[in-house]
Amino acid sequence: MTKAELVAAMGKEAKISKASAEKALNAFTATVTKALKKGGRLALPGFMTFSVAKRKARIGRDPRTGNELKIPAKKVVKFKAGSALKSAVK
């Protein structure tokens, strides 16, 4: 599903205009981004949880040449599906 399709589906489901649905989606993504930038987490019980995890620096390999690469430490976003979402997808 593309962003345009999501906006159209949200508008139809909530019985609002596509413009209002797009504003709501943009506000949601901005809020999630701000919360995760602060190192926090966002949980919608039963649906999903976003959190930030730290990955340590490590040594990797270039698959073509076999040369070792230094992969720096970084923060990554983790997503965990909630129980209601998991059961709905079954």
Secondary structure, DSSP 4 states (H G I P E B T S, - for coil): --HHHHHHHHHHHHT--HHHHHHHHHHHHHHHHHHHHTT-EEEETTTEEEEEEEE--EEEE-TTT--EEEEPPEEEEEEEE-HHHHHHH-
